[in-house]
Amino acid sequence: MTKQANEALLHAVLEPRKPGALKKIVEACEAGADPNAHCPETSTSNGRVVGGSTLLTYSIHSWSSNAVGKLLECGADPNLADSNGWTPWMASTLADESKRGKIQEALAQYGAHKSGEHIGQLARAISEGDVDRAASLVETDRDLDILSTFRVDLVGHQIRTGNARMLELLLKHKMTPTSTHLVNAIRTKNLDAVDLLLHYGLAPERPDQNETPVMTAAGMGEMEIVQRLVAAGADVNRYADENIEWTAAFYARQAGHGNVADWLTARMNPTLLEKQQQLTAARDPKYRLLFEKATASESLSTDDIVAFLTRWDAEYSITVTDADADRLAVRFASLPKELDDFFQEILRLCPEASDYERDLLKELANNKTLSLWWD
C-alpha cells in the first residue's frame, strides 16, 4: 500500500497542473506516502526531471507554488537538501519572480533556513554574462557544482554566446563540462572554448564514441581545432562504424579538406594505412566513388550497395555516374525487359524510391539512368 501511495504522490507532484493533482498529493500522504522522497531521472510533459531532486525541490524548480504548499502541509522537510545539493530555499532563489515570493513565504512559514540566498543571483549573473558580478558571488566551488544540475546548461550557454571569460570562470570553479559541450564548441567553430575545455581537463574523446570530436572537426576543415584535439590526445587512427577507412582523415578528404586530411594522414599508423591501401586495391575501380563518398543508408552499408550494383552490372552493364553519402546515379547499357518487376529490386536497394516510382521509371526508360537517394 505504501508503494502505491508513493507512486501516486510522485505522479501527482510531477504533473501538478493536472486536475485533482493537489488533492492527490494530500490523499497519497494520508495513505503513507513519504513527502521527503526523491525523484527518479525521468521526463514529463513539462520537460526533464533531474534525478535526485526531492519532491519539494522539484516542485520549487518547477515553480509549482501550490504543490510546494501542499507538500509542506504534509510534512516535507523545508531544510532537506536533495542529492544534487539543493536546499528548498536555495532552489527558491531561482524561481520566477512572480512565483518566488509565494514559495519563499511558504518555506519561511515552515521554518526554512535562508542559506544559499546568493545562488539565484549567481545564476542570473552567469546567464546575463556578467563575469565580474558572477565572480564576486561565488562563495565556493560547490556553488557551481550545484548549479550544474539546474535545468539551464550554463556551460553550453557560454559556448553558444562566445563568452570565453565566463566559460573560464565556470571551469576554474570546477563546473563539469561534457563531451557534448566539446562537440558543440567544434560545431560553432569556437576555438577559444575548445582550448578552455581541453585546458581544464576534458578528454578530447570518449572510448564509447563512434564519431569522435576530431572526426567532426576534420569534416568541417577546422585545422586549428583538429591540431588542438590531437595535441590533447585525440587518436588519429580511430575509425567509425567498424570501417578501418573512416578515420578523421577520411572525413576531411570526403568533405574536400585535403590539407587537413594530409596533416592527419601524416600522423597515422603506417600499418593501418597499409591495410587501407590493400582494401582499396582489392576493390573494383568501377565502384571506387561510392567508397570515397561513403555512400550508405541506415540499413545498407557501402558494401551492401556495391553488391546490388555488381549483380546489375553482370546483367545490364552499368556505370556509376555520380555518388555522395546519401545518393547515387547509375547509367544502364541495356534495360531490364520488365521495368515494373525490376522496380521491386530497386525498392530493396532504396525503399524511398516508392515515393517517386513514376518519375524514376520514366527516367530509366527514356535515358537509361537511375537516380536514387536515401533520407
N, C-alpha and C positions, 0 to 999 in steps of 0.2 A: 504493500500500500504506500509506504514511504517513497519507494522508487517511482511509482506512478505520480505521486504528488510532486516530487522533484522535477519530473519530466513536464508536468503540467505547468509548474512555476516557470521553468526555463522557457517553454514555448510562449507563455504569456509575456514574459519580460522581453524576449527577442522581437515580439510583434506587439508592442504596447498600444499601437493605434488601432488595432482591430477591435471591433465591437465586443464589449464584455471583457476585455483583457484585464482591466484593473480589478474587476470583481473576481476574476480567476486567480489573480495574484493572492488576494486575501483568502480565497477558498483553499488554494493549494497550501498556503502556510498553516491554515487551521487544520489541514489534513496531515500535517507533519513535515512539510517541505522545509528545507534549510534556506533561509533568506540570505545566508552568507556563502552560498555555493558559488563555484567558479564556472565560467562559460567555456565550452569546448571551442576549438578552432572550427568555424563554420561560416555560413553566409545566410543572409536573409534577403527579403525584398528591399531592405534598406541598405544592403551592402555587406562588406566583410565584417565578421565578428572576430576580434583578436582573442585567441585562446589565452586563458589565464586571468582574464578580467573577472572580477566578482560581478554578481548580478547588479550590484549597486554602481560600481564604476562603469559598467557597460551602459547602464541607464543614463548616467550622468554624461558620458561621452556622446550618447545619442540624443541628449538634450530632452529626455523624456521626464520632465519635471513631475508629472503626475505619478509615473511609475516609481520615481525616487521617493516621493512621499509615502506611497503605499508600502514599499519595502522597509522604510524606516519605521512605519507604524507596526510592521510585522516582526520587527526585531533585528533588522540588518544593522551591523556594527558601523557607525559613522566614521570610525577611525581605522578600519581594517584595510591594510594595503593589499592590493592584489598581487598576483605572481609577477607582474611586469613592473612593480614598484609604485604604482599609482595609488595614492590615498584618495578617498572621496573628495576631500577639499581640494587637493591638487588637481584632480580631474575637473572640478567645477570651474577652475580658473580659465579653462579653455572653452567653456560653454559660450554659445552665442549670447550677446549682451541682453537680448530680450528674454532669455531663459535663466541667465546666470543668477540674477537676484533672487528669484523664487527658489532655485535649487539651493543656493547658499543659505537662505533663510531657514529652509527645512533642515539642512545639515546642522546649522548652529543651534536650532531648537533641540536637537537630539544630542548635543554635546560634542560636535566635531571640532578637532583641533585645526587651527588655521595655518599649519606649517605648509610650506610649498607654495605660498601665495605668489611668488615670483615666477612660477613655471609658465603661467599663461602669458605674462608679459614677455618672457623669454621666447616663447613660441611665436608670438606676434612680431617681435623684433626680427627673428630669423626669417619669417615669411615675408616681411617687408624689406628685407635686405639691409637692415641697419646693423652693420657689423660692430661698430663701436658700442652701441647700446646693448647688443646681444652679449658682447664680451664682458660688459660691466655687470650683467645679470647672472652670468654663470657662477654658481657657488661651488659646485663640484662636478667632476666628470659624470657622476651619477645622474645629474640633471639631464644631460643629453642622452644618456643611455635610456632613461625613462621616456624621453620624448621620441626616441627612435621607434617606439611601439605605437605612437599615435597614428591616426588614420591618414595624416598628411605625410608624404615622403619628403622630408626636409632635405635630405642629401640630393635626391633626384631633382628637387626644385632648384637647387643652386646650379646643378649641371645644365638644366634647361634654360635658366636665365643667364648663365655665364658668369655667375658671381663667385670668382675664384677665392676672394678673400674670405667670404662666408663659408665656402666649402672647406677651406683650410682650418677655419676656426672649429667647425664641427668635427673634422677628422682629428685635429690636435687634441680635442677633448674626448676622443675615443668613441664618437658616434660611428657605429659599424656600417661600412658600405658593403655592397653585394656585387656579384659578377654582373648582374643586370645593370647596375649603375655604370660599370665599366663599358659594357656594350652600348649603352645609351650615350655615353661620352664620346665613344668612337663614331657612332652614327650621326651625332651632331657636330663631328669634326672639332671637338673641344679638346685640343691638345693640353691646355693647362689642367683641365680636370683629369685627363688620363695620367699626367705626371703626378698630380697630387694623390690620386687613388693608389698608384703604384708606390709612391714615396712613403705613404702611411701604411704600407704592408698588405694591400690587396693583391692576391695572387693573379698573375696575368692570364691564367686559365684554370679550369677545374678538370679533374680526371674524368668526370661523368659527362662533359660537354661533347657533343657531336661536332658542331661547327664552333670553333674556338674564336675568341676575340681577334686573334691575329689573322684568321681567315677572313673575318668580316672587314678588318682594316685593309687587308690586301685586295679584296674585291672592290673596295672603294678607291684604291690607288693612293691611300694615305701613307706615303713613305715614312714620314717622321713618326707617326703613331706606330707603324709596323716596327720601326727600329727601336722605339722605346719599349715595346712589348717584348721583343726578342732580347733586348738588354736585361729585362727584368726576369727572363727565364722562359718565355714562351717557346714551345718546341716547334721548330720549322718542319720537322719530319712527321708530325701528326697528320692524319688524314681522316676524312669524314666518310660515314656510311660504309665502313669496311672496304673502301676502294682506295688502293695504295696510290692512285693518281691524284686524288682530290685533296691535295695539300694546299697550304696558303699560297704557294707559288702558282698552283693550278688556278685558283680563284682569281689571282691577279692577272694571269695571262688570258684567261677566259673573258675577263672584262676589258681587255685591251690595255692593261697597265704593264707593258713589257719591262720597264725599268725596275718596277717593284718585283716582278716575277724573277728577273735576272738576279737581283740582290738576294732574294730568298734562296734561289736555286744554288747560288754560290756557297751557301751555308748548310746545305742539306747533306745528309749522309750519302757517300758515294755508292754504298751498297743498295740503298733504296732507289737512287737514281738509275742504277743499272737494271734493277728489277722493272722499273717503269719503262725503260727503253726496250727491254726484252718483250714486255707485254705489248707495247706499241708495234714492234716489228712483227709480232705474230698475227696481227690483225689484217683483215682485208682492207687495203687502202681506200676502197670504194666507200667505206663507212667511217673513215677517219674523222670527218667533220662532226659526226654525232658524238664521238668520244671527246673531241676537243671542246664541244659545247655542252657536254654532259646532258644530252637530250634524254629526258626521262619523264615518267608520270608518277603519281602516287603509288600505283600498283605495278608498274613495269620499269625495270632498270634499263640502262642503255643497252646492255647485252640482250635483254628480252626483246627490245625493239629491233635490234640488228637481226635477231633470229627470225622475226617476221619478214623483214626485208630480204633476207637471204633466200627464204622459201619463194618469195615473189620473184626475185631475180632469176631463180632457176627456171621458172615457168614463163615469165614475161619479159625478162631483161630490163632492169630498172636502173635509173641513175638518180642519186641524191643531188638535188639542185640547191637546196637550202636547208639549214637546220639551226636551231637555237635550243636553249634549255627546255622550252615548252612548246616547240613547234617543229614541223618537218614538212618538206616538199619533195615529191618524187615524180620523175617522168618515166613513163612506160614506153618500151619499144613496141609492144603488142598488148592488146587488151584482153581481159577475160571474156569469154563468149557470153556469159550471163552476168551482167554488171549487178543486177539485183541480188543474185546469190553471192557475188564477191563482196557486196556491201556488208554481209554478215561477218566476213573475215575482217573487214575494216573496223567494224564495231568491237571486235575482240582486241584489236590494237588500240582503238581510240573510241571509247563509249560516247564521248562528247559529240562524235560525228552524227549521232541520231538527231541532233538539233538542226542540222543543215544538210540533210540527206539529198534533197532535190538539187541544190546548188553544187554539192560535191560530185554527184553522178553526172551532172551536166558538164562540169569542168573536165571530168575524166573522159567522157565520151567525145567531147569536142577537141580537147587539147592534149589528151593522154597524160594529164598531170593530176596529181593528188596532193592537196594541201591539208594538213591536219594540225590541230593544236589542242593542248590539254589545259584545263582550268587549274 
